[in-house]
Amino acid sequence: MLREQQLDVKIITPLADVSSTQQVIIRADAGIRSPRELKGKRIGMAEGAAIYVAFQNMANDYNLDLADLEFVNLLPREQLEAFEKGEIDAMACWEPWTKRATEAGGVLFFSGAQSNIPGHEGPVNWLIDQSMLMTTADHIEAHREQLCGVIRAMTKATQFITHDIKEAARVLTDPLAIGYLESRHMLEQNRYDMAMNSMFRIGIYSIRELMHQARLISRLPEEHELYTPDLLKEVDPALINLSAVLQQDIQIVES
């Protein structure tokens, strides 16, 4: 989206996969037991939200036409208010709003990484949603050493979270203005990993396509425009595992 504003930005490192905190919560009294029973239901979701990718992949698995679902454009706080008033049948957003919806009697239906759909419980791969560290190309050229220092700090923060999640949750309560249990619940669902690998690439492609479909961007940027592995490689070469340099079209033959 920043490129639409003529800003030459690039991802310099992934930080965490937050797919598990992108969730769909249904009302317990909405009569939704299977994805097909979402037809005709009102689902609160912010336009362009990453959880829509999980909806698309779930719908593909269930041969469900998303045009049969009614999505209501609401921000997370608005979703929670509408959910509690019974104005929507489900809400699709992220923590801590989804946890608050379950505390209000909602039921987790699925997330980007986990399905609670009856008969289809367990891990899924419906969304790869990564938080990123990004900056402009000019900044990379002018302040390379400082950016490498920021990346090194992020690697230490990642190690801190993974080795002492309880203390990390306590530290985050004030800046996020949430309770300790909410903070810890959120951290435990995220996967903190700064590796640039094939899953990282799949994640940025899916979000790129979602933004294009939502008309938030006017074109699909090329892979080399999206990220650079150079700085992360300088800090820790082991974090780079890209099997191909560029995205390529391939022919698939079915027989």
Secondary structure, 3 states (H helix, E strand, C coil): CHHHHCCCEEEEEEEEECHHHEEEEEECCCCCCCHHHHCCCEEEECCCCCHHHHHHHHHHHHCCCHHHCEEEECCHHHHHHHHHHCCCCEEEEECCHHHHHHHCCEEEEEECCEECCCCCCEECCCCCCEEEEEEEHHHHHHCHHHHHHHHHHHHHHHHHHHHCHHHHHHHHHHHHCCCHHHHHHHHHHCEECCCECHHHHHHHHHHHHHHHHCCCCCCCCCHHHHECCHHHHHHCHHHECCCCCCCCCCCCCCC
